C-alpha cells in the first residue's frame, strides 16, 4: 500500500519540525513552510511519516493512504 504526505497550508505556521523529522519527504521554502514531495512512498517509511504527522504543533500535516488500482483480466466470452 502506498502513502503520501499532505500539508494543510491554512493550518501550517511554518515551524519546520516536519522537515527535521522527515527530510526524505519534506523540504522547506525560504519562509520555513514545507514543500512536500509529490511522490507516494511505501510502508517502509510509514513510521517516519507518522512521527512527523504526530509532532506537528499545528496538526497541519496529514498522512493519506492511496488505494492502488486493482487490475482485472478482461472476461472472454465464448460465442
Secondary structure, 3 states (H helix, E strand, C coil): CEEEEEECCCCCCCCCHHHHHCCCCEEECCCCCEEECCCCECHHHHHHHHHHHHHCCCCCEEEEEECCCCCCCCCCCCC
